[in-house]
């Protein structure tokens, strides 16, 4: 495992409702997710963004959740079950070499990579896999924490995304984060 990967036990803190005071998931995601969408949460951890995504897509929608750590996925499964949201979720454990989403090519309306790209060993491969999963016009909300990622490093990752084919549509102001909405055209 990459030594930069957030330890599984920190997932409980990341999923804390107190975090919504700084980053409200529904407020951040609502402009981009519609009822019935198929969404992808990469680096879902224990579901801070995932559970709100599941509520936003509604009963007709779907949320595919991918995380490197099985303990994170197990924690998410427990939380989603308690919230009555498991029927809209597809939970997957990935590997450092693959997100294991090849079967999703061209099916995703919205993808989220929140505070995860700085943890992966190959940002170009990671972003390419997400790009392939998106349908034409699909979007990726990409956000990195200012405490871990410099503006320069974030810009370098945006350059990689552009080289893959993403277009930068906007840079939403998400507190304590460098963020960009990337579109597959």
C-alpha positions as CSV (number, residue, x, y, z in Angstrom):
1,X,0.0,0.0,0.0
2,X,1.2,3.5,-0.8
3,X,2.5,5.1,2.4
4,X,0.5,8.3,1.5
5,X,-2.8,6.4,1.8
6,X,-5.1,7.6,4.6
7,X,-5.1,4.9,7.3
8,X,-8.5,3.0,7.5
9,X,-9.1,4.0,11.1
10,X,-9.1,7.7,10.1
11,X,-12.2,6.9,8.0
12,X,-14.3,7.3,11.1
13,X,-13.1,10.8,11.6
14,X,-13.5,11.7,7.9
15,X,-17.1,10.5,8.0
16,X,-17.9,12.6,11.1
17,X,-21.0,14.8,10.9
18,X,-18.8,17.6,12.4
19,X,-17.0,17.7,9.1
20,X,-20.1,19.1,7.4
21,X,-19.5,22.4,9.1
22,X,-16.5,22.9,6.8
23,X,-17.5,20.8,3.8
24,X,-21.3,20.1,3.4
25,X,-21.5,17.2,1.0
26,X,-25.1,17.9,-0.2
27,X,-24.3,21.6,-0.9
28,X,-21.1,20.6,-2.8
29,X,-22.7,17.8,-4.8
30,X,-26.3,19.1,-5.5
31,X,-25.3,21.3,-8.5
32,X,-23.9,18.3,-10.3
33,X,-26.0,15.2,-9.5
34,X,-29.6,14.6,-10.7
35,X,-32.1,12.0,-9.7
36,X,-31.5,8.8,-11.8
37,X,-27.8,9.5,-12.4
38,X,-25.1,6.8,-12.3
39,X,-22.3,8.2,-10.2
40,X,-18.8,7.1,-9.1
41,X,-17.1,7.9,-5.8
42,X,-13.4,7.0,-6.1
43,X,-11.8,6.9,-2.7
44,X,-15.1,6.7,-1.0
45,X,-13.7,5.7,2.4
46,X,-16.6,5.3,4.8
47,X,-19.0,7.4,2.8
48,X,-18.9,11.1,3.8
49,X,-19.8,12.0,0.2
50,X,-21.2,8.6,-0.8
51,X,-24.3,8.6,1.4
52,X,-25.4,12.1,0.3
53,X,-24.7,11.0,-3.3
54,X,-27.0,8.0,-2.8
55,X,-29.8,10.3,-1.5
56,X,-29.3,12.7,-4.5
57,X,-29.5,10.0,-7.2
58,X,-32.7,8.7,-5.7
59,X,-34.2,5.3,-6.0
60,X,-33.6,5.2,-9.8
61,X,-29.9,6.1,-9.5
62,X,-26.8,4.3,-8.6
63,X,-23.5,5.0,-6.8
64,X,-20.4,3.0,-7.5
65,X,-18.0,3.2,-4.6
66,X,-14.4,2.3,-5.0
67,X,-11.7,2.3,-2.3
68,X,-8.3,0.6,-1.9
69,X,-9.0,-0.5,1.6
70,X,-11.5,-3.2,2.4
71,X,-12.0,-1.9,5.9
72,X,-13.2,1.4,4.5
73,X,-15.7,-0.4,2.2
74,X,-16.9,-2.5,5.1
75,X,-17.5,0.6,7.2
76,X,-19.4,2.2,4.3
77,X,-21.5,-0.9,3.9
78,X,-22.5,-0.8,7.5
79,X,-23.4,2.9,7.3
80,X,-25.3,2.5,4.0
81,X,-27.3,-0.4,5.4
82,X,-28.3,1.5,8.5
83,X,-29.4,4.4,6.2
84,X,-31.4,2.1,3.9
85,X,-29.3,3.0,0.9
86,X,-27.5,-0.2,-0.1
87,X,-30.0,-1.0,-2.9
88,X,-28.5,2.0,-4.9
89,X,-24.9,1.1,-4.2
90,X,-22.2,-1.0,-5.8
91,X,-19.2,-1.3,-3.5
92,X,-15.8,-2.3,-4.9
93,X,-12.3,-2.7,-3.5
94,X,-9.7,-1.6,-6.1
95,X,-5.9,-2.2,-6.3
96,X,-3.0,0.3,-6.5
97,X,-2.7,-0.6,-10.2
98,X,-6.4,-0.5,-11.2
99,X,-9.7,1.0,-10.1
100,X,-11.5,-2.1,-11.3
101,X,-14.1,-0.2,-13.2
102,X,-13.5,-1.4,-16.8
103,X,-17.1,-2.6,-16.9
104,X,-18.3,0.9,-16.5
105,X,-17.0,2.4,-19.7
106,X,-19.2,5.2,-20.9
107,X,-21.9,4.8,-18.2
108,X,-21.0,7.3,-15.5
109,X,-22.8,10.7,-15.4
110,X,-20.8,12.2,-12.4
111,X,-17.6,11.1,-10.7
112,X,-16.0,12.4,-7.5
113,X,-12.3,12.2,-6.6
114,X,-12.2,14.1,-3.3
115,X,-8.8,14.2,-1.5
116,X,-7.6,11.1,-3.2
117,X,-5.4,11.9,-6.3
118,X,-2.4,12.9,-4.2
119,X,-2.5,9.4,-2.7
120,X,-2.3,7.4,-6.0
121,X,1.0,6.3,-7.5
122,X,0.0,7.2,-11.1
123,X,-2.3,10.2,-11.5
124,X,-2.5,9.8,-15.3
125,X,-3.6,6.2,-15.1
126,X,-6.1,7.0,-12.4
127,X,-7.6,9.9,-14.3
128,X,-7.7,7.9,-17.5
129,X,-9.7,5.2,-15.9
130,X,-12.2,7.7,-14.7
131,X,-12.3,9.4,-18.1
132,X,-13.1,6.1,-19.8
133,X,-16.0,5.4,-17.3
134,X,-17.7,8.7,-18.0
135,X,-20.3,9.1,-20.7
136,X,-20.0,12.0,-23.2
137,X,-20.7,15.2,-21.2
138,X,-20.0,13.3,-17.9
139,X,-18.2,15.3,-15.2
140,X,-15.5,14.7,-12.6
141,X,-15.4,16.9,-9.5
142,X,-11.7,16.7,-8.6
143,X,-10.7,18.3,-5.3
144,X,-7.5,18.1,-3.3
145,X,-6.9,19.4,0.3
146,X,-4.8,22.6,0.5
147,X,-3.0,21.1,3.5
148,X,-1.6,18.2,1.5
149,X,-1.4,19.6,-2.1
150,X,0.2,22.9,-3.3
151,X,-1.5,25.1,-5.9
152,X,1.4,24.1,-8.3
153,X,1.0,20.4,-7.8
154,X,-2.8,20.8,-8.3
155,X,-2.1,22.7,-11.5
156,X,0.2,19.9,-12.7
157,X,-2.5,17.3,-12.1
158,X,-5.0,19.6,-14.1
159,X,-2.5,19.6,-17.0
160,X,-2.5,15.8,-16.9
161,X,-6.3,15.8,-16.9
162,X,-6.3,18.1,-19.9
163,X,-3.8,15.9,-21.8
164,X,-6.2,12.9,-21.4
165,X,-9.1,14.9,-22.9
166,X,-10.8,16.6,-19.9
167,X,-11.9,20.2,-20.3
168,X,-11.9,22.4,-17.1
169,X,-15.4,23.7,-16.9
170,X,-15.1,25.6,-13.6
171,X,-13.2,25.9,-10.4
172,X,-15.8,25.7,-7.6
173,X,-14.9,27.3,-4.3
174,X,-14.8,24.4,-1.9
175,X,-13.4,25.3,1.5
176,X,-9.9,24.1,2.3
177,X,-9.5,22.6,-1.2
178,X,-8.2,23.1,-4.7
179,X,-11.1,22.1,-6.9
180,X,-12.0,21.8,-10.5
181,X,-15.0,20.4,-12.4
182,X,-13.7,18.5,-15.4
183,X,-15.9,17.5,-18.4
184,X,-15.5,14.7,-20.9
185,X,-16.5,16.1,-24.3
